[in-house]
Amino acid sequence: MIGGAIAAFILVALVMGVFSQDGLSNSGAVLGFALFTLVLVLPLAGAGIFFMRKGGAEEAELADVRQERKLLSMVKTQGQVEISDAVFELNSTRDKVHEMLYALVGKGLFSGYINWDEGTLYSEQASQLKELTACRNCGGQLDLAGKGVIKCPFCGTEYFL
């Protein structure tokens, strides 16, 4: 974008310099200005705008990845984390923490379970969770809720394999 602005400034200076010396007609000045603008200034400015937007989108995506990494680190190092503590630590919302947790499960980076009634997230090896047939919270029969997720229909505890 700066390159486009510099090119536009040089263009105006050249056209004004040649025009003031009576070496350029009105139609020639307009044609030169239009061609220079279309060929050099607009592509440079357009590329600058594109890269600024693309960089902003990548930065937002990177911020989400940092948050997910922080959540994963919290749970794995502590073994269990209160959801309210995770919300506070991540400066986020409960729904966003839930979304991050499902993203980590979908990527195969997290295994454990969450008890929504207690508001506690537990980290555990997937091999131990695969053998579960009854909920650890209420003893109810577990149902497969999705890829890598088992949910207790009675208490709402979710197990992430």
Residue pairs with C-beta under 8 A, 6 or more apart in sequence:
1 44
1 45
1 48
1 49
1 52
2 48
3 44
3 48
4 40
4 41
4 42
4 43
4 44
4 45
4 46
4 48
5 45
7 36
7 40
7 41
7 44
8 37
8 41
11 33
11 36
11 37
11 40
11 41
15 24
15 29
15 32
15 33
18 24
18 29
19 29
24 32
64 100
67 90
67 92
67 96
67 100
68 100
68 103
68 104
70 89
70 90
71 86
71 90
71 97
71 100
71 101
71 104
72 104
72 109
72 110
74 81
74 85
74 86
74 89
75 81
75 86
75 110
75 112
75 121
75 122
75 123
76 123
78 123
79 122
79 123
80 120
80 121
80 122
80 123
81 120
81 121
82 119
82 120
82 121
83 94
83 97
83 114
83 119
83 120
83 121
84 119
86 92
86 97
86 121
87 93
87 94
87 97
90 96
90 97
90 100
92 100
101 110
101 114
101 121
101 160
102 149
104 110
105 111
105 148
105 149
105 160
106 147
106 148
108 148
110 123
110 160
111 123
111 124
111 125
111 126
111 129
111 160
111 161
112 121
112 122
112 123
112 124
112 129
112 159
112 160
113 121
113 122
113 124
113 129
113 136
113 157
113 158
113 159
113 160
114 120
114 121
114 122
114 157
114 158
114 160
115 122
115 137
115 155
115 156
115 157
116 155
116 156
116 157
116 158
117 137
117 155
117 156
117 157
118 137
126 161
129 150
129 159
129 160
129 161
130 161
132 142
132 150
132 159
133 141
133 142
134 140
134 141
134 142
135 141
135 142
135 152
135 154
135 155
135 157
136 157
137 152
137 155
137 157
138 152
138 154
138 155
138 157
140 152
140 153
140 154
140 155
141 153
142 150
142 151
142 152
142 159
143 150
143 151
143 152
143 153
144 150
145 151
145 158
148 160
148 161
149 158
149 159
149 160
149 161
150 158
150 159
150 161
151 157
151 158
151 159
152 158
152 159
